[in-house]
């Protein structure tokens, strides 16, 4: 658990940084950035479904952190290992609501509701989740620095 604290600290700092900034006024640059983030999200979704590790290695920042629906923290290396081993293999990722993307200069926060079906860490998984992504634009383009899934109650 102690090893997870630095990652949680980084995630919280990035999120508070993004939230603390004012959103860029709606202009062509902001619209362009929003479209780039939406494209990055679609590329991310496709890479997860195809278990495309080389693409995911580029999408995930080196200090990337994932908080899964069970509240467990996973690093980039751990997620890649799960994909390579086949312990994580998703059959479908379906958007249930429009993705909301808010751009804050060189960072963006995206939220949506998704339905996921497949296998995570060797166990069958499926259901609806609230998803939050934190993206940062660097020299290589938009990279995912943190994301979290929260399971929604079954109806």
N, C-alpha and C positions, 0 to 999 in steps of 0.2 A: 504494500500500500504506500510505503514511503516513496517508492520510485514513481508513483502516479502523481504525487502532489506537485512536482515541478510542471508536469504537463497540464494539470488542472489550473495551476497558477498562470501559465502561458495562455491557456484558452480564455480564462476570465479576463486577463489583461487585454487580449485582443478584442474580446467582445466589448469590454468597457471602453476601449479606445474607439471602436467603431460606433458605439452608441453615443459617446461623448461628442463626436463630430456632428456638425450639421450636414444634412443631406445636400448634395450638390443641386443647385437649381435645375429645373427641367430644361436642358438645352441639348444641343446635338451631341456634345461630348458625353453627357450623362446618359443619354439615350443609347449611344454607341457602347458605352461600358455595360449598361444593363443587358443589351443584346449579346455582348461577349460573354457575360456571366451565364446567361440562359443557354448559350451554345456550349459553354464549359460544363454546365449541369447535364445537358443531354449527352455529351461525350463521356462524362463520368458514369452516367446510368448505363450506357452501352458497354463501356469497359468493364463494369461490375458484372453485367449479365454474361459477357463473353470471357470473363476471367482473364482479361487482357492486362497482364502484369506490367509490361513495358509502358503502356499508356498510363496506368494507375501510378507508376513510379514517378511520372512527370506531373500528373495532376496533384498528387499528394505532396505537400511541402515536406522538407526533411524533418521538421519538428511537428508534423501533422499528429493530431490527437482525435480519436473517435471514442465517444461515449455511447455504448450500445444500449438497447432497450432494457437490459438487466442492470444498467448502471456501471458496468465494467469499463475501464479505460483501456484502450488499445492504441499502440503506436503504429507508425507506418510499417516498421519491420514486422510486427506481429500480424498485421492485416495481410501483408504480402505473403508471409509464411502460411497463413490460413488458406489463402487462395491457391498457392502453389501445391499444397498438400491435398486440396480438394475438400478440406474441412468446411470451407465456406463456398457454396455454389448456389447462386440465386437463379431461379427459374423465371421470375417476373418481378418487375418494379413498375407499378402503375400509379400515375398521378391521379388523385381524386379531386383535387382542387387546383386552381391556377396557382402557379408558383409566384410568390411575392418576392421581388428583389429590390433591395434598397442599397443604393451606391453611396459611399462616403469617401470621396476622393479616390484613394487607391485601395479601398476595401469595400466589401459588399456582404450583406447578410441576406440569405435566401431562406424562406420558410414555405413549407407545403405539407399536405397530408398525402401519404402514400400507402399503397397496399403492396406488401412484399410476400413472396412465396419462395421457399427454397430451404437451404440448409445453412446454419450458422454454427461455427465451432463444432461441427459434427452432429448437431441436433436439428431435427426438422423445425422450421420456423414459418410463421405466416401470420398475417393480420394487418391491421391498419395502424399507422404510426404518424406522429407529428415529427417532421424532419426540420432541423435547423443546420444550415451551412454557413461557415465564415470563410470568405474568399479574400485573398490579397493579391494585388497586381504587382508583379515584380518584373525583372528583366526578361524572364521566360514567358510572361503573360500571367493569366489568372491561375492561381494555385489554391487548392483547398487546404486550409490550415487547421480547421476543426469542424467536426459535425457531430450531431447528437440525434438519436432516435428516442422517442418516448412512445411507448405502447398506449394506444387508445383503448378504452374499455369496449369489450364486445357487446353488441346490442342484441 
